[in-house]
């Protein structure tokens, strides 16, 4: 794979790259509409493919929060055209890495010495590159280690990157005015946390200590003495990415075992720790040779405050969903309905979230759930299409819900998609035994 010798770090450089990417997308639309005039049967598939490729090519050279947005979007398989999902999924664990000279320069700038002085062996060529950092193999005292090095300039460019993305997002999601600031602030704060590797080190050690008792789930050990705010070192974990495993596995028992471990891991974090790993994409999980699940990245952890947790999970109860009065009260508590809503908006969003929650909470309505149920995911996809194509939704104020929805919904979208890929059948409340 081609390596990068340079990452744009200044606001002007990054803005220029995003403008260039936008111009390419504009050309794609002009080309599409020109061809559509000649061939009325032309579908948007080719347009989506061209746009996805140009957007991804632009973002992958910027790294950081720009690429992280693509990674977040790739988890939303039900509400995004397939071309975007496929292309943006590459951001999860397969993007162009830094060149060896830039790696060594970055390491020394952050640690004060070269990796060859710190480790007995160090491979300057990355084995895994993602949005915020890339991983290298090292050896110390005959022990294999994974060394994650943050890309230069990533932390300093988060605010300016999001400022450039904000006008596009406001149009896409029909957000209005200053009311949208809380959502962007939530994303910005989380991305800033993800660039603090000392915080990630602390969070990783806390999660390992709390969750290592969960069956069929293993974690690496972390090494503070070989870590800094831009470098984090852990055990080298042998295995294949979860997406590779699901593509080749044919043993349903193993799928169920790994799926149960993954489900228990998330339910235990959410309901017991009230703090959850809010980045459940395939690049953050491996399956080792013993067919156990390996969790390897805890940069994005979401604290779940009680004032959100209680009404959010009360809506799992079918009796609450079907009780119009209580359901409406919960929607106000979660800021889905607002005091300044018109009667039309109250009626519209009440029905919208009733339909959403009746479907999304289905895995919690019985003792077991089979995530190979294609009808369940087809219905989610149809619901997504319905809202995307609903012209009435564009007329409404899109500022809906507590800021905590952003990462909680991301968590459940990602978890459901991983469980579907595994085709796992699980016991819903099995986590309670821990």
LUMSE-836026 format. One record per residue (C-alpha): residue number from 1; x, y, z; chain. Coordinates in steps of 0.5 Angstrom, whole numbers, plus 500, padded with zeros to 3 digits. Layout:
! LUMSE-836026
   pos    c1    c2    c3   unit
   NUM     X     Y     Z      A
...
This chain:
! LUMSE-836026
   pos    c1    c2    c3   unit
     1   500   500   500      A
     2   502   507   498      A
     3   505   511   505      A
     4   504   518   506      A
     5   510   523   507      A
     6   506   528   509      A
     7   500   530   513      A
     8   496   537   512      A
     9   496   540   519      A
    10   495   548   518      A
    11   487   550   517      A
    12   489   553   510      A
    13   492   546   508      A
    14   486   542   510      A
    15   481   547   508      A
    16   484   547   501      A
    17   483   539   501      A
    18   476   539   503      A
    19   474   544   498      A
    20   478   540   492      A
    21   474   534   495      A
    22   467   538   494      A
    23   469   540   487      A
    24   470   533   485      A
    25   463   531   488      A
    26   460   537   484      A
    27   463   535   478      A
    28   460   528   479      A
    29   453   531   480      A
    30   454   535   473      A
    31   456   528   469      A
    32   451   524   472      A
    33   445   529   470      A
    34   448   530   463      A
    35   448   522   463      A
    36   441   522   466      A
    37   438   527   460      A
    38   441   522   455      A
    39   439   515   459      A
    40   433   516   463      A
    41   434   509   466      A
    42   441   511   469      A
    43   441   510   477      A
    44   444   513   482      A
    45   449   507   484      A
    46   455   510   479      A
    47   454   517   482      A
    48   454   514   489      A
    49   460   510   488      A
    50   464   516   485      A
    51   462   521   490      A
    52   464   515   496      A
    53   471   514   492      A
    54   473   522   492      A
    55   470   523   499      A
    56   474   518   502      A
    57   480   519   498      A
    58   480   526   500      A
    59   479   525   507      A
    60   484   519   508      A
    61   490   524   506      A
    62   488   528   512      A
    63   487   523   517      A
    64   484   525   524      A
    65   477   528   525      A
    66   476   528   518      A
    67   477   521   517      A
    68   474   519   523      A
    69   467   522   521      A
    70   467   517   515      A
    71   469   512   520      A
    72   463   513   524      A
    73   458   514   518      A
    74   461   507   515      A
    75   457   504   521      A
    76   451   506   519      A
    77   449   501   514      A
    78   442   502   514      A
    79   441   509   513      A
    80   447   510   508      A
    81   448   508   501      A
    82   452   502   500      A
    83   457   505   496      A
    84   459   510   502      A
    85   459   504   507      A
    86   463   500   503      A
    87   468   505   502      A
    88   468   509   508      A
    89   469   502   512      A
    90   476   502   509      A
    91   477   507   515      A
    92   476   502   520      A
    93   483   499   519      A
    94   486   500   512      A
    95   488   507   510      A
    96   495   509   507      A
    97   500   509   513      A
    98   505   514   515      A
    99   512   513   511      A
   100   518   510   516      A
   101   522   516   516      A
   102   515   520   518      A
   103   514   515   523      A
   104   521   515   526      A
   105   521   523   526      A
   106   514   523   530      A
   107   516   518   535      A
   108   522   522   537      A
   109   518   528   537      A
   110   513   525   542      A
   111   518   521   546      A
   112   525   524   546      A
   113   528   518   543      A
   114   528   514   537      A
   115   524   507   538      A
   116   530   503   537      A
   117   533   506   543      A
   118   527   504   547      A
   119   525   497   544      A
   120   529   491   543      A
   121   526   491   536      A
   122   521   496   532      A
   123   518   495   525      A
   124   518   502   522      A
   125   513   500   517      A
   126   505   500   520      A
   127   501   493   520      A
   128   495   497   521      A
   129   493   504   520      A
   130   486   508   522      A
   131   484   515   523      A
   132   488   517   529      A
   133   494   513   529      A
   134   497   507   526      A
   135   500   501   530      A
   136   507   498   529      A
   137   510   491   532      A
   138   516   492   537      A
   139   519   487   541      A
   140   522   488   549      A
   141   525   483   553      A
   142   523   478   548      A
   143   515   480   548      A
   144   512   482   542      A
   145   508   489   543      A
   146   503   493   539      A
   147   505   501   539      A
   148   500   506   537      A
   149   503   512   534      A
   150   498   518   533      A
   151   499   522   527      A
   152   502   529   527      A
   153   497   535   528      A
   154   491   531   529      A
   155   489   533   536      A
   156   490   541   534      A
   157   486   540   527      A
   158   480   537   531      A
   159   476   544   532      A
   160   478   547   525      A
   161   476   540   521      A
   162   469   540   525      A
   163   468   548   523      A
   164   469   546   516      A
   165   464   540   516      A
   166   459   543   520      A
   167   455   547   515      A
   168   455   541   511      A
   169   452   537   517      A
   170   447   542   518      A
   171   444   542   511      A
   172   444   534   511      A
   173   441   533   518      A
   174   436   539   518      A
   175   439   542   524      A
   176   438   549   526      A
   177   442   555   529      A
   178   445   555   535      A
   179   441   549   538      A
   180   445   545   534      A
   181   452   547   538      A
   182   451   542   543      A
   183   451   536   538      A
   184   458   539   535      A
   185   461   540   542      A
   186   459   533   544      A
   187   463   530   538      A
   188   469   535   539      A
   189   470   533   546      A
   190   470   526   544      A
   191   475   527   539      A
   192   479   531   543      A
   193   479   525   548      A
   194   481   520   543      A
   195   487   524   542      A
   196   489   524   549      A
   197   493   517   549      A
   198   494   518   557      A
   199   487   518   558      A
   200   486   512   553      A
   201   491   508   557      A
   202   487   509   564      A
   203   481   508   561      A
   204   483   501   558      A
   205   486   499   564      A
   206   480   500   568      A
   207   475   497   563      A
   208   480   491   563      A
   209   480   490   570      A
   210   472   491   570      A
   211   471   486   564      A
   212   476   481   564      A
   213   471   476   568      A
   214   467   476   562      A
   215   467   469   559      A
   216   471   468   552      A
   217   473   475   552      A
   218   480   477   553      A
   219   484   484   553      A
   220   492   486   552      A
   221   496   488   557      A
   222   498   496   557      A
   223   505   499   559      A
   224   505   506   562      A
   225   512   506   562      A
   226   512   505   554      A
   227   507   510   553      A
   228   506   518   552      A
   229   500   522   551      A
   230   501   521   543      A
   231   504   514   544      A
   232   501   508   547      A
   233   504   501   548      A
   234   500   494   549      A
   235   501   487   548      A
   236   501   484   541      A
   237   495   480   540      A
   238   494   475   535      A
   239   488   474   531      A
   240   484   476   525      A
   241   479   482   525      A
   242   472   481   526      A
   243   470   482   519      A
   244   475   478   516      A
   245   472   472   521      A
   246   465   473   519      A
   247   467   473   512      A
   248   470   466   513      A
   249   467   463   519      A
   250   462   457   518      A
   251   461   454   525      A
   252   454   457   528      A
   253   456   455   535      A
   254   463   459   535      A
   255   459   465   532      A
   256   454   464   538      A
   257   460   464   543      A
   258   463   470   540      A
   259   457   474   539      A
   260   455   472   547      A
   261   461   475   549      A
   262   461   481   545      A
   263   453   482   547      A
   264   455   481   555      A
   265   461   486   554      A
   266   457   492   552      A
   267   451   490   556      A
   268   455   490   562      A
   269   459   496   561      A
   270   452   500   559      A
   271   448   497   565      A
   272   453   496   571      A
   273   459   501   569      A
   274   455   506   566      A
   275   461   508   561      A
   276   461   504   554      A
   277   466   503   549      A
   278   462   507   544      A
   279   466   505   538      A
   280   464   498   536      A
   281   467   497   529      A
   282   470   491   526      A
   283   477   494   527      A
   284   477   494   534      A
   285   476   487   535      A
   286   480   481   533      A
   287   478   473   534      A
   288   484   470   536      A
   289   486   462   535      A
   290   483   460   541      A
   291   476   463   538      A
   292   476   468   543      A
   293   474   475   542      A
   294   479   480   543      A
   295   478   488   545      A
   296   483   492   543      A
   297   482   500   543      A
   298   478   504   548      A
   299   480   511   546      A
   300   472   513   545      A
   301   469   512   552      A
   302   462   515   553      A
   303   460   516   560      A
   304   452   515   561      A
   305   449   520   566      A
   306   443   518   570      A
   307   438   523   567      A
   308   439   520   561      A
   309   440   513   562      A
   310   434   512   566      A
   311   429   515   561      A
   312   433   512   555      A
   313   432   505   558      A
   314   425   505   560      A
   315   423   506   553      A
   316   426   499   552      A
   317   420   497   556      A
   318   414   495   551      A
   319   409   497   556      A
   320   412   504   556      A
   321   412   505   549      A
   322   405   503   548      A
   323   403   508   554      A
   324   401   514   550      A
   325   402   519   556      A
   326   408   516   559      A
   327   411   515   552      A
   328   410   522   551      A
   329   413   524   558      A
   330   420   520   556      A
   331   420   524   549      A
   332   420   530   553      A
   333   425   528   558      A
   334   430   526   553      A
   335   429   532   549      A
   336   426   529   543      A
   337   420   533   544      A
   338   421   541   546      A
   339   416   546   549      A
   340   416   550   543      A
   341   414   545   538      A
   342   408   546   534      A
   343   402   541   535      A
   344   404   538   528      A
   345   411   537   530      A
   346   409   533   537      A
   347   405   529   533      A
   348   410   527   527      A
   349   416   526   532      A
   350   412   522   537      A
   351   410   517   531      A
   352   417   517   528      A
   353   420   515   535      A
   354   414   510   536      A
   355   416   507   530      A
   356   423   507   531      A
   357   423   504   538      A
   358   418   499   537      A
   359   423   496   532      A
   360   430   498   535      A
   361   428   495   542      A
   362   426   488   539      A
   363   432   485   541      A
   364   430   486   549      A
   365   423   484   548      A
   366   425   476   549      A
   367   430   472   553      A
   368   434   470   547      A
   369   435   474   540      A
   370   437   471   534      A
   371   441   477   530      A
   372   441   473   524      A
   373   434   475   523      A
   374   434   478   516      A
   375   427   481   517      A
   376   429   485   523      A
   377   435   488   519      A
   378   431   489   513      A
   379   425   493   517      A
   380   431   497   520      A
   381   433   499   512      A
   382   426   500   510      A
   383   425   505   516      A
   384   431   509   514      A
   385   429   509   507      A
   386   422   512   509      A
   387   426   517   513      A
   388   431   519   508      A
   389   425   520   503      A
   390   420   524   507      A
   391   419   531   505      A
   392   416   533   511      A
   393   422   531   515      A
   394   425   537   512      A
   395   420   542   514      A
   396   421   540   521      A
   397   426   543   526      A
   398   432   537   526      A
   399   435   539   533      A
   400   432   533   536      A
   401   434   529   543      A
   402   439   530   548      A
   403   447   530   546      A
   404   448   523   549      A
   405   444   520   543      A
   406   450   521   539      A
   407   454   516   542      A
   408   449   512   545      A
   409   446   511   538      A
   410   452   510   535      A
   411   454   504   540      A
   412   447   501   539      A
   413   448   501   531      A
   414   455   499   531      A
   415   453   493   536      A
   416   447   491   532      A
   417   451   491   525      A
   418   457   487   529      A
   419   452   482   531      A
   420   448   481   525      A
   421   455   480   521      A
   422   456   474   526      A
   423   449   472   525      A
   424   449   470   533      A
   425   444   468   537      A
   426   444   470   544      A
   427   441   470   551      A
   428   439   478   552      A
   429   440   478   560      A
   430   446   473   561      A
   431   451   479   563      A
   432   447   479   569      A
   433   451   473   572      A
   434   457   477   572      A
